[in-house]
Amino acid sequence: MAMEVLGALEPSTRVRQLAEKIADMVAVDATIPIKRYFRSGKEMIKMANVYYDEEDWERSFCLYNKYITLFVEKLPKNHPGYKGSQIEDIKESKKTVKAAFPRAEETKIKVKERYQVEYDRWLAQEQKRKEEESRLAEEARQREEQERLQGEREAAMGEEERRQLREERERQSLAGQQRILEEQKAALLREQQQEQERREEERRMEEQAWAAQTVIPPIRPGAPPPPYDGPASPTTPIPPAVDRSLKVDRSAKPAHLVGSGAAQQTNKYGFRTVMVPDDTTVRFMHLAEPYTSRNVEFCGILAGKLAQHAFTITHIVIPKQEGTSDSCTALNEEDMFDVMDKNDLITLGWIHTHPSQTAFLSSVDLHTHCPYQIMLPEALAIVCAPKHKEIGFFSLTPDHGLKLVSKCTQRGFHEHPKHPPLFEDSEHCSLINDLNIQMVDLR
């Protein structure tokens, strides 16, 4: 449907296709602990409720249906750990499903109403287009008839009369050409408007596709990523080794962030803005100083809220952790989850230090960040490199890095193809100075 205007679809068909797409793209990986699915479900419902409150019916419809599909159809049938789950988790999920059903039906009606408006607009445009085609065809027929009659008259005229007639026809032809050019210009503007609407609709559909991806809950910074479906690597995994030789020249604050206090409305991927308090990295590095002085990495989880189509990082949760000069591993995940639930927070990425190297994402960092970005396309990986006075705000490239890393089965430090780039500066984040970051230290 890439080249088809989605507004041309009958609303019921369009809603059904959206629901089918969500169901088809929700898959279950039996190797991922069932506890993580329950955790991801909670954050899914949080975002669905926010969109519902903001009357963003399409996004909320997608998330409610995704939750229902996952916890009613997929997990009970396809995950071997479901039956052995804690009774409290199953009870809570069933209670949530019961509440999600009427919300899904309500938002379905709202989405269909919006699609009906777009469909009616398309029908009106089509009617106008057909009327325009009929008018042009009739004008062409009339011109042909006039030319035929004029040809007959010319045959009976003298030379002077024929010359005057030719001049008159040339004037009429110029006027007709001018009118045709104006009509073509108007038609082109209409086509451009329709193309813009189509692109906007495709962008929304891409966001819906993201929302319908396999649920992969946040994982511990530094821990190996959960297995993914995909072709196994033909090469033997390279043993873990310190590999931070890549040098990236970055200023302490990326130029695209400085002075950007307001949420940006657009970026090349159509991501929602992630607003970051400008004291985030300073306070985090101050807390990390005892580790940095020993050349040990330090990590935290970025958490916050969703409102008005933008995320705001409000907390850094510092877990109990173990670290080395090139890795850090969070401990006691349940403690972090408790903090997130009590404060009604959404996981928005992670932050860690490179005590002696520059700010970039190593192969282990790429694998650590991948599940965050699968769950939430806007998730950030912030890297603080105090020795080099660098700070990086990074994301995997959606069209290449995310796909490649999600299918990579190697562990530890290993080589990835460097071109095209696997990660890049996060252009969808913005520093703000009217909010202070809150630190929750669980050590």
Summary of the structure (lengths in Angstrom):
residues: 443
radius of gyration: 29.3
end to end distance: 51.4
largest distance: 106.4
contacts: 1339
relative contact order: 0.12
helix: 51%
strand: 14%
